Every structure is written in structure tokens, then in C-alpha cells.
Amino acid sequence: MKESLMDVICCPLDKAPLELDVDDEDDEEVLAGTLTCTECGETYPIEDGIPNLLPPDMREEAAA
């Protein structure tokens, strides 16, 4: 995920801005980390450079 994506993505639940916490990056790509909503506090994982912005209940169903 490119950090410039932060300008256009928001929390899918309440449309509030997201805060980026980077665990691993390569040049300008965020490879692992989390996105946290500044309003509701929900967290969204970034794995292999892909942010998972599914709401929590849908994430659990998709993993099954």
C-alpha cells in the first residue's frame, strides 16, 4: 500500500480518517501494519501491502 492512499481512504463504518501504524515497509510501500479509525477506534490490518478495510464482522466471515 502506498502511503499516498491515506489521502483517499477512510473508515468504512463511520467515514472518519484513519491513522497509519507501519510495521514493515519497502521504499514507499507499506507492507505490514494497521490502520486505526480516529473516531471509533476500529483497526484494519495491512498484510502483504494490502489494507483489509472490511468491517470486523465481514472479516471474520471471509477468513472462514
NORDA-V696717 format. One record per residue. N is the residue number from 1. RES is the residue in one small letter. PHI is phi as a letter, one per 20 degrees, with the letter a starting at -180 (* if undefined). PSI is psi in radians with two decimals (NA if undefined). Layout:
# NORDA-V696717
n=N res=RES phi=PHI psi=PSI
n=N res=RES phi=PHI psi=PSI
This chain:
# NORDA-V696717
n=1 res=m phi=* psi=2.31
n=2 res=k phi=e psi=2.45
n=3 res=e phi=f psi=-0.45
n=4 res=s phi=f psi=-0.33
n=5 res=l phi=f psi=-0.39
n=6 res=m phi=g psi=-0.39
n=7 res=d phi=f psi=-0.35
n=8 res=v phi=d psi=-0.31
n=9 res=i phi=e psi=2.69
n=10 res=c phi=b psi=3.00
n=11 res=c phi=f psi=2.23
n=12 res=p phi=f psi=-0.28
n=13 res=l phi=e psi=-0.81
n=14 res=d phi=c psi=0.11
n=15 res=k phi=m psi=0.32
n=16 res=a phi=e psi=2.81
n=17 res=p phi=f psi=2.71
n=18 res=l phi=d psi=2.56
n=19 res=e phi=d psi=2.32
n=20 res=l phi=e psi=2.29
n=21 res=d phi=c psi=1.93
n=22 res=v phi=e psi=2.23
n=23 res=d phi=e psi=-0.61
n=24 res=d phi=b psi=2.36
n=25 res=e phi=b psi=2.76
n=26 res=d phi=c psi=1.92
n=27 res=d phi=l psi=-1.99
n=28 res=e phi=d psi=0.07
n=29 res=e phi=e psi=2.26
n=30 res=v phi=e psi=2.06
n=31 res=l phi=e psi=-0.58
n=32 res=a phi=b psi=2.58
n=33 res=g phi=r psi=-2.80
n=34 res=t phi=c psi=2.66
n=35 res=l phi=d psi=2.26
n=36 res=t phi=c psi=2.29
n=37 res=c phi=f psi=2.34
n=38 res=t phi=f psi=-0.25
n=39 res=e phi=d psi=-1.06
n=40 res=c phi=e psi=-0.25
n=41 res=g phi=n psi=0.03
n=42 res=e phi=f psi=2.51
n=43 res=t phi=d psi=2.56
n=44 res=y phi=c psi=2.20
n=45 res=p phi=f psi=2.65
n=46 res=i phi=d psi=2.06
n=47 res=e phi=c psi=2.27
n=48 res=d phi=l psi=0.60
n=49 res=g phi=n psi=0.12
n=50 res=i phi=d psi=2.06
n=51 res=p phi=f psi=2.32
n=52 res=n phi=e psi=1.72
n=53 res=l phi=e psi=0.35
n=54 res=l phi=f psi=2.48
n=55 res=p phi=g psi=2.66
n=56 res=p phi=g psi=-0.76
n=57 res=d phi=f psi=-0.57
n=58 res=m phi=f psi=-0.51
n=59 res=r phi=f psi=-0.75
n=60 res=e phi=f psi=-0.68
n=61 res=e phi=f psi=-0.71
n=62 res=a phi=f psi=-0.55
n=63 res=a phi=f psi=-0.40
n=64 res=a phi=f psi=NA
